[in-house]
Amino acid sequence: MYLTRTIPGSILIVEDEEAFRETLEAFLRKRGYRVASCANSSEALERLTQEPFDLVIADAFAPGPTGLQLLDQIRARGADEDVVIMSAYATIDQSVEAMRRGARDYLTKPFQLHEVANIVERVIVNRRETAGKQASKGGNGRIPTNQRNSARSINQDSNPPTPSSSPEAVPALIGSSTVMKQLFSIIDRIAPFDSSVLITGATGTGKELVARAIHERSRRNKAPFVDINCSAIPDTLVEAELFGHQRGTFTGAHETRRGLFEEASGGTIFLDEIDALDLSAQAKLLRVLQERMLRRVGGRENIPIDVRVVSATNRDLSAAVAEGKFRADLLFRLRVVPLHMPQLRDRGDDIALLLDYFLRRHANRWGLSERCLSSEATRALLEYHWPGNVRELENAVEYALAIGVNEELAVDDLPPEILQRNQSDNDDVFKEYPFLPLVEVERRYIISVLERFNGHQIKTAAALGIDRRTLYRKLQQYKVKTDRDENVVSIF
């Protein structure tokens, strides 16, 4: 169910496309907001001097000052309007830059109107809550620019990278593929509620990033996000870690300590690899979730808890239930809202998007000049099957940056397992097509050997047992071109 609650507020739309501007204006007006619109940023600045607004929704490429320049000018004026930037030509750098400059959120066109409604409501609600707190403290009820809790785009860093970003900054949940857009939409819809979420998917698909995105988009985002890998806790210490313990309860318990559920009070607790809990720990967790209170190990006091539970696993928990390794009643408690993370190989163009992002992120993190991938290295990475998903891709980029000495990273700078796997794929090409004309078999084999030697014709000819002129004639015959300077193999 989409959010339908209307919160009174005022919105200024800056959009040069008339039909789109009128559609968005009419939609927000029907939801009870006071809405005005302008065709360019210059008109918007003039309008803002005449009357205040809660929110400005601006196209990044509107005529006159760009959306980002408009954002800067609003901030320079000391105004407290929140700003959401929208663009049909969104790039990672642009959206990160918008968030760094203080944008409340970032919308990529085309988007569905309910996405706008969700963002607008979150902004207005946050402003009303903040203004109320300021007023209760004797303030004027306006929201100081430097005190706003800027929302983070789902597909951007929790802390957008700047030249001074720490290495520990949370990586991005990025994607433009259909499956990822669907995932972002679901996150938007479920984040405002406190329902338990179970995230499933293979290792390295980004389950923790989804958990953080849910927390950041929820009304609990000012409270702690506490994550715990259940497989890393010894069975004998699970209860104490999760629920705390009293002083003197066991050897080494020199003081009373709160557990992770108490540490997450008011916020979200993320239980990763939930399948690693033994049946005894599962029973205790179930009791806490049912009663919404806990008792520390060795304690007698029942302590109320107020946390949202998000859990994750790379196993089939239904199968684990059938095997008697996981409690069915606990699964029902955890899986109120199920989310499944797609494999990276099923995400289409997201691989190229992530490659670009990780190259920039880690080059910036290590203080390196901008790096790029050669066309051959790019092709090798795009053709790889990525069993380790996004985590493996990020590791591959880090490896290439560490090994490579040139600004353009070559195929030889990639991890060995990627090159070996791609070569194995080339060797298997004939298994898929066992009945081919002899000329096609020869063509494929020559291409395979040529790629193995990175486009080097002399080495390829030597390996094939022919002279270079013969190889050259065959390459012309089969319409295979090599650029010896760049070591690129392309097929017309």
C-alpha positions as CSV (number, residue, x, y, z in Angstrom):
1,M,0.0,0.0,0.0
2,Y,1.3,3.4,-0.9
3,L,1.4,6.3,1.5
4,T,-1.9,8.3,1.3
5,R,-1.8,10.5,4.4
6,T,-1.7,14.2,3.4
7,I,0.4,16.6,5.4
8,P,-0.3,20.3,4.8
9,G,2.7,22.0,3.1
10,S,3.8,24.2,0.3
11,I,5.8,23.2,-2.8
12,L,7.5,25.0,-5.6
13,I,8.1,23.0,-8.8
14,V,10.9,24.2,-11.2
15,E,10.5,22.4,-14.6
16,D,10.7,23.7,-18.2
17,E,8.6,20.9,-19.7
18,E,5.1,22.3,-19.5
19,A,3.1,19.1,-19.7
20,F,5.2,17.4,-17.1
21,R,5.1,20.5,-14.8
22,E,1.3,20.7,-15.0
23,T,0.9,17.0,-14.3
24,L,3.1,17.1,-11.2
25,E,1.5,20.3,-10.0
26,A,-2.1,18.9,-10.4
27,F,-1.1,15.6,-8.7
28,L,0.4,17.3,-5.6
29,R,-2.5,19.8,-5.4
30,K,-5.0,16.9,-5.3
31,R,-3.1,15.6,-2.3
32,G,-3.8,18.8,-0.4
33,Y,-0.5,20.7,-0.9
34,R,-0.2,24.3,-1.8
35,V,1.7,24.2,-5.1
36,A,3.3,26.8,-7.4
37,S,5.5,26.2,-10.4
38,C,8.1,28.0,-12.5
39,A,9.6,27.2,-15.9
40,N,13.2,28.1,-14.9
41,S,15.5,28.7,-11.9
42,S,15.5,32.5,-12.3
43,E,11.8,32.7,-11.9
44,A,12.0,30.3,-9.0
45,L,14.5,32.6,-7.1
46,E,12.3,35.6,-7.7
47,R,9.3,33.6,-6.4
48,L,11.2,32.5,-3.3
49,T,11.9,36.1,-2.3
50,Q,8.1,36.8,-2.4
51,E,6.9,33.8,-0.3
52,P,8.4,30.9,1.7
53,F,8.0,27.3,0.6
54,D,8.6,24.0,2.5
55,L,10.0,22.2,-0.5
56,V,11.5,23.1,-3.9
57,I,11.4,20.3,-6.5
58,A,13.8,21.4,-9.3
59,D,14.9,19.9,-12.6
60,A,18.7,19.6,-12.7
61,F,18.8,21.0,-16.3
62,A,16.1,23.7,-16.1
63,P,16.9,26.8,-18.2
64,G,18.9,29.5,-16.4
65,P,20.9,28.4,-13.4
66,T,21.0,24.6,-13.1
67,G,19.2,22.8,-10.4
68,L,22.5,22.5,-8.4
69,Q,23.2,26.2,-8.9
70,L,19.7,26.9,-7.7
71,L,20.3,24.7,-4.7
72,D,23.5,26.7,-3.9
73,Q,21.7,30.0,-4.2
74,I,18.9,28.9,-1.9
75,R,21.5,27.9,0.7
76,A,23.5,31.1,0.2
77,R,20.4,33.1,1.0
78,G,20.1,31.3,4.3
79,A,16.7,30.1,3.3
80,D,15.5,26.9,4.9
81,E,13.5,25.4,2.0
82,D,14.3,21.7,1.4
83,V,15.3,20.9,-2.2
84,V,14.8,17.7,-4.2
85,I,16.6,17.5,-7.5
86,M,15.2,15.5,-10.5
87,S,16.9,14.6,-13.8
88,A,16.4,12.4,-16.8
89,Y,20.2,12.2,-17.3
90,A,21.2,11.2,-13.8
91,T,24.7,10.1,-13.1
92,I,26.3,8.8,-10.0
93,D,28.5,11.9,-9.6
94,Q,25.6,14.2,-10.2
95,S,23.4,12.7,-7.6
96,V,26.2,12.3,-5.0
97,E,27.1,16.0,-5.6
98,A,23.5,17.0,-5.1
99,M,23.3,15.2,-1.8
100,R,26.7,16.7,-0.7
101,R,25.4,20.2,-1.4
102,G,22.4,19.6,0.8
103,A,19.7,18.3,-1.5
104,R,17.0,16.4,0.5
105,D,16.7,13.7,-2.1
106,Y,17.3,12.9,-5.8
107,L,14.7,11.6,-8.4
108,T,15.7,10.0,-11.7
109,K,13.2,10.5,-14.5
110,P,11.1,8.7,-15.5
111,F,9.6,8.1,-12.1
112,Q,6.2,7.1,-10.8
113,L,4.0,9.7,-9.1
114,H,3.8,7.7,-5.9
115,E,7.6,8.0,-5.5
116,V,7.2,11.8,-5.5
117,A,4.3,11.5,-3.0
118,N,6.4,9.4,-0.6
119,I,9.4,11.8,-0.8
120,V,7.2,14.9,-0.3
121,E,5.5,13.4,2.7
122,R,8.7,12.5,4.3
123,V,10.2,16.0,3.8
124,I,7.1,17.7,5.2
125,V,6.7,15.4,8.1
126,N,10.4,15.8,9.0
127,R,10.0,19.6,8.8
128,R,6.9,19.6,11.0
129,E,8.6,17.4,13.6
130,T,11.8,19.5,13.6
131,A,9.9,22.8,13.8
132,G,7.9,21.4,16.7
133,K,11.0,20.5,18.6
134,Q,12.5,23.9,17.9
135,A,9.3,25.6,19.2
136,S,9.2,23.5,22.3
137,K,12.8,24.7,23.1
138,G,11.8,28.3,22.7
139,G,12.9,28.7,19.1
140,N,11.1,30.3,16.2
141,G,10.0,27.0,14.7
142,R,12.1,27.4,11.5
143,I,14.5,24.8,10.6
144,P,18.2,25.9,10.6
145,T,19.9,24.7,7.4
146,N,22.8,23.2,9.2
147,Q,20.5,21.1,11.5
148,R,18.4,19.4,8.8
149,N,18.6,15.6,8.7
150,S,19.0,15.3,4.9
151,A,17.5,12.1,3.6
152,R,19.7,9.9,1.5
153,S,18.9,8.5,-1.9
154,I,18.5,4.8,-1.8
155,N,21.1,4.3,-4.5
156,Q,23.7,6.6,-3.0
157,D,26.1,6.5,-0.1
158,S,24.9,6.9,3.4
159,N,27.7,9.4,3.6
160,P,28.2,10.7,0.0
161,P,31.9,10.5,-0.9
162,T,33.9,13.7,-0.8
163,P,37.7,14.1,-1.1
164,S,37.9,13.7,2.7
165,S,35.5,10.7,2.9
166,S,36.7,8.0,5.3
167,P,37.5,4.5,4.0
168,E,34.7,3.2,6.2
169,A,32.0,5.2,4.4
170,V,29.1,3.0,3.6
171,P,29.1,1.9,-0.1
172,A,26.3,2.6,-2.4
173,L,23.2,0.7,-3.3
174,I,23.2,1.5,-7.0
175,G,21.2,0.3,-10.0
176,S,19.1,1.4,-13.0
177,S,18.0,-2.1,-14.1
178,T,14.3,-3.0,-13.9
179,V,14.9,-5.4,-11.0
180,M,16.6,-2.8,-8.9
181,K,14.0,-0.1,-9.7
182,Q,11.4,-2.5,-8.4
183,L,13.5,-3.1,-5.3
184,F,13.8,0.7,-4.7
185,S,10.1,1.1,-5.1
186,I,9.4,-1.7,-2.5
187,I,11.9,-0.2,-0.1
188,D,10.2,3.2,-0.4
189,R,6.8,1.6,0.4
190,I,7.8,-0.5,3.4
191,A,10.3,1.8,5.0
192,P,7.8,4.0,6.9
193,F,6.2,1.0,8.6
194,D,7.7,-1.1,11.4
195,S,7.0,-4.5,9.9
196,S,9.8,-7.1,10.2
197,V,11.7,-7.6,6.9
198,L,13.6,-10.8,5.8
199,I,16.1,-10.1,3.1
200,T,17.2,-13.2,1.1
201,G,19.8,-13.5,-1.6
202,A,23.3,-14.9,-2.4
203,T,26.4,-13.7,-0.7
204,G,27.6,-10.3,-1.9
205,T,24.3,-9.1,-3.3
206,G,24.0,-6.1,-0.9
207,K,21.6,-7.4,1.7
208,E,23.0,-5.1,4.5
209,L,22.8,-2.1,2.2
210,V,19.1,-2.8,1.7
211,A,18.7,-3.0,5.5
212,R,20.4,0.4,5.9
213,A,18.3,1.9,3.2
214,I,15.2,0.8,4.9
215,H,16.4,2.3,8.2
216,E,17.5,5.6,6.6
217,R,14.1,6.0,4.9
218,S,12.1,5.1,8.0
219,R,10.9,7.3,10.8
220,R,13.6,5.6,13.0
221,N,16.5,7.1,11.0
222,K,17.6,9.4,13.9
223,A,18.0,6.4,16.2
224,P,20.7,3.7,16.0
225,F,21.1,1.1,13.2
226,V,22.8,-1.9,14.9
227,D,24.0,-4.7,12.8
228,I,25.2,-8.1,14.0
229,N,26.5,-11.1,12.1
230,C,24.9,-14.1,13.9
231,S,27.4,-16.5,12.5
232,A,30.2,-14.6,14.3
233,I,28.8,-15.1,17.8
234,P,29.6,-18.4,19.6
235,D,26.4,-20.3,20.6
236,T,27.2,-19.9,24.3
237,L,27.3,-16.1,24.0
238,V,24.4,-15.4,21.7
239,E,21.9,-14.6,24.4
240,A,24.3,-12.3,26.3
241,E,25.2,-10.5,23.1
242,L,21.6,-9.9,22.0
243,F,19.9,-9.3,25.3
244,G,22.7,-8.3,27.7
245,H,23.8,-9.7,31.0
246,Q,24.0,-8.8,34.7
247,R,27.3,-8.4,36.5
248,G,28.7,-11.7,37.9
249,T,26.4,-13.9,35.8
250,F,29.4,-15.8,34.3
251,T,33.1,-15.7,34.4
252,G,34.3,-12.4,32.9
253,A,31.0,-10.6,33.5
254,H,32.6,-7.9,35.6
255,E,29.8,-5.4,34.9
256,T,26.2,-5.3,33.8
257,R,26.0,-4.8,30.1
258,R,23.2,-3.9,27.7
259,G,22.6,-6.2,24.8
260,L,22.3,-5.2,21.1
261,F,18.5,-5.0,21.3
262,E,18.8,-2.4,24.0
263,E,21.5,-0.6,22.1
264,A,19.2,-0.4,19.1
265,S,16.3,1.1,21.1
266,G,14.1,3.3,19.0
267,G,16.0,2.2,15.8
268,T,16.6,-0.9,13.8
269,I,18.5,-4.1,14.5
270,F,19.9,-6.0,11.6
271,L,20.4,-9.7,12.2
272,D,22.6,-11.0,9.3
273,E,23.0,-14.7,8.7
274,I,20.0,-15.3,10.9
275,D,20.1,-19.0,9.9
276,A,23.3,-19.4,12.0
277,L,21.4,-19.2,15.3
278,D,20.9,-22.6,16.9
279,L,17.4,-23.7,18.0
280,S,17.9,-22.6,21.6
281,A,18.8,-19.1,20.5
282,Q,15.9,-19.1,18.0
283,A,13.4,-19.9,20.8
284,K,14.7,-17.0,23.0
285,L,14.6,-14.6,20.0
286,L,11.1,-15.6,19.2
287,R,10.0,-14.9,22.8
288,V,11.5,-11.4,22.7
289,L,9.8,-10.7,19.4
290,Q,6.4,-11.9,20.6
291,E,6.5,-10.2,24.0
292,R,8.4,-7.1,22.9
293,M,10.5,-7.2,26.0
294,L,13.6,-9.0,27.1
295,R,15.4,-10.1,30.2
296,R,19.1,-9.9,30.5
297,V,21.1,-13.1,31.2
298,G,21.1,-13.4,35.0
299,G,18.5,-10.6,35.4
300,R,15.0,-10.6,36.7
301,E,13.7,-7.4,35.3
302,N,11.6,-7.4,32.1
303,I,12.9,-4.6,29.8
304,P,10.5,-3.3,27.1
305,I,12.1,-3.0,23.6
306,D,11.2,-0.7,20.8
307,V,13.1,-1.8,17.7
308,R,12.4,-2.8,14.1
309,V,13.9,-6.1,13.2
310,V,15.4,-6.7,9.8
311,S,17.1,-10.0,9.1
312,A,19.0,-11.6,6.2
313,T,20.1,-15.0,5.0
314,N,21.6,-16.6,1.9
315,R,19.9,-19.9,2.7
316,D,16.4,-21.2,2.0
317,L,14.8,-20.9,5.4
318,S,11.7,-22.9,4.3
319,A,14.0,-25.8,3.5
320,A,15.7,-25.3,6.8
321,V,12.3,-25.5,8.5
322,A,11.6,-28.8,6.7
323,E,14.9,-30.1,7.9
324,G,14.2,-29.2,11.5
325,K,17.0,-26.6,11.6
326,F,14.9,-23.5,11.8
327,R,11.7,-22.7,13.7
328,A,8.6,-22.2,11.5
329,D,7.1,-19.8,14.0
330,L,10.2,-17.6,14.1
331,L,10.3,-17.6,10.3
332,F,6.7,-16.3,10.2
333,R,7.7,-13.5,12.7
334,L,10.8,-12.5,10.7
335,R,9.3,-12.8,7.2
336,V,6.4,-10.3,7.4
337,V,7.8,-8.5,4.4
338,P,10.1,-10.7,2.3
339,L,12.7,-9.1,0.0
340,H,14.9,-11.0,-2.5
341,M,18.2,-9.6,-3.8
342,P,18.9,-10.4,-7.5
343,Q,22.2,-11.8,-8.6
344,L,24.6,-9.3,-10.2
345,R,24.6,-11.2,-13.5
346,D,20.8,-10.7,-13.7
347,R,21.1,-6.9,-13.4
348,G,22.0,-6.0,-16.9
349,D,23.7,-2.6,-17.3
350,D,24.2,-2.2,-13.6
351,I,27.6,-3.9,-13.9
352,A,29.0,-1.0,-16.0
353,L,27.4,1.5,-13.5
354,L,28.9,-0.2,-10.5
355,L,32.3,-0.4,-12.2
356,D,32.3,3.3,-12.8
357,Y,31.2,4.0,-9.2
358,F,33.8,1.7,-7.5
359,L,36.6,3.0,-9.7
360,R,35.9,6.6,-8.7
361,R,35.2,5.7,-5.0
362,H,38.4,3.8,-4.4
363,A,40.6,6.0,-6.5
364,N,39.3,8.9,-4.4
365,R,39.7,6.9,-1.2
366,W,43.4,6.2,-1.9
367,G,44.2,9.6,-3.3
368,L,44.8,8.4,-6.8
369,S,44.2,10.3,-10.0
370,E,41.2,9.2,-12.0
371,R,41.4,5.7,-13.5
372,C,39.6,4.1,-16.3
373,L,39.4,0.6,-17.8
374,S,40.7,-0.4,-21.2
375,S,38.0,-1.7,-23.6
376,E,39.4,-5.2,-23.3
377,A,39.3,-5.1,-19.5
378,T,35.8,-3.7,-19.6
379,R,34.7,-6.5,-21.9
380,A,36.3,-9.1,-19.6
381,L,34.4,-7.7,-16.6
382,L,31.1,-7.5,-18.4
383,E,31.4,-11.1,-19.7
384,Y,32.3,-12.5,-16.3
385,H,29.5,-14.4,-14.4
386,W,30.2,-12.8,-10.9
387,P,29.5,-15.7,-8.5
388,G,30.4,-13.4,-5.7
389,N,28.1,-10.6,-6.9
390,V,28.6,-6.9,-6.1
391,R,31.2,-7.7,-3.4
392,E,33.3,-9.6,-5.8
393,L,33.1,-6.8,-8.4
394,E,34.2,-4.2,-5.9
395,N,37.1,-6.5,-4.8
396,A,38.1,-6.9,-8.5
397,V,38.2,-3.1,-8.9
398,E,40.3,-2.7,-5.8
399,Y,42.7,-5.4,-7.1
400,A,43.0,-3.7,-10.5
401,L,43.7,-0.3,-8.8
402,A,46.4,-1.8,-6.6
403,I,48.1,-3.8,-9.3
404,G,47.7,-1.3,-12.3
405,V,50.4,1.3,-12.8
406,N,48.8,3.2,-15.6
407,E,45.8,5.5,-15.6
408,E,44.1,3.0,-18.0
409,L,43.8,-0.3,-16.3
410,A,44.5,-3.2,-18.7
411,V,43.1,-6.7,-18.8
412,D,46.3,-8.0,-17.2
413,D,45.5,-5.9,-14.1
414,L,42.4,-7.9,-13.4
415,P,42.2,-10.7,-10.9
416,P,43.5,-14.1,-12.3
417,E,40.2,-15.9,-11.5
418,I,38.3,-13.5,-13.9
419,L,40.7,-14.1,-16.7
420,Q,40.8,-17.9,-16.1
421,R,37.0,-18.1,-16.0
422,N,36.6,-16.1,-19.2
423,Q,39.2,-18.3,-20.9
424,S,37.3,-21.4,-19.8
425,D,34.1,-19.9,-21.3
426,N,35.9,-19.4,-24.6
427,D,37.1,-23.0,-24.5
428,D,33.5,-24.2,-23.9
429,V,32.1,-22.3,-26.9
430,F,32.3,-25.4,-29.1
431,K,30.3,-27.5,-26.6
432,E,27.3,-25.3,-27.1
433,Y,27.5,-25.6,-30.9
434,P,28.9,-29.0,-31.7
435,F,27.9,-28.9,-35.4
436,L,29.5,-25.9,-37.1
437,P,31.0,-25.3,-40.6
438,L,34.7,-25.8,-40.6
439,V,35.3,-22.2,-41.5
440,E,33.3,-21.1,-38.5
441,V,35.2,-23.4,-36.2
442,E,38.5,-21.9,-37.5
443,R,37.2,-18.4,-37.1
444,R,36.2,-18.9,-33.5
445,Y,39.4,-20.7,-32.6
446,I,41.6,-17.9,-34.1
447,I,39.6,-15.3,-32.1
448,S,39.9,-17.4,-28.9
449,V,43.7,-17.7,-29.3
450,L,44.0,-14.0,-30.3
451,E,42.2,-13.0,-27.1
452,R,44.4,-15.3,-25.0
453,F,47.4,-13.3,-26.2
454,N,45.7,-9.9,-25.7
455,G,45.5,-9.2,-29.5
456,H,49.3,-9.8,-30.0
457,Q,49.4,-11.1,-33.6
458,I,53.0,-12.4,-33.6
459,K,52.4,-14.5,-30.5
460,T,49.0,-15.7,-31.9
461,A,50.6,-16.7,-35.2
462,A,53.3,-18.6,-33.4
463,A,50.8,-20.4,-31.2
464,L,48.8,-21.4,-34.3
465,G,51.8,-22.5,-36.2
466,I,51.4,-20.1,-39.1
467,D,53.2,-17.0,-40.2
468,R,51.9,-13.6,-39.5
469,R,50.9,-12.8,-43.1
470,T,48.7,-15.9,-43.1
471,L,47.1,-14.8,-39.8
472,Y,46.6,-11.3,-41.2
473,R,44.8,-12.7,-44.3
474,K,42.5,-14.8,-42.1
475,L,41.7,-11.9,-39.8
476,Q,40.7,-9.9,-42.9
477,Q,38.7,-12.8,-44.2
478,Y,36.8,-13.3,-40.9
479,K,36.4,-9.5,-40.3
480,V,38.4,-9.5,-37.1
481,K,40.3,-6.3,-36.4
482,T,43.1,-5.9,-33.8
483,D,44.5,-2.6,-32.6
484,R,48.0,-3.5,-31.7
485,D,48.6,-0.3,-29.7
486,E,45.5,-0.8,-27.5
487,N,45.4,-4.6,-27.7
488,V,41.8,-4.6,-28.6
489,V,40.0,-7.3,-30.5
490,S,36.8,-6.3,-32.2
491,I,34.4,-8.2,-34.6
492,F,32.6,-6.2,-37.3
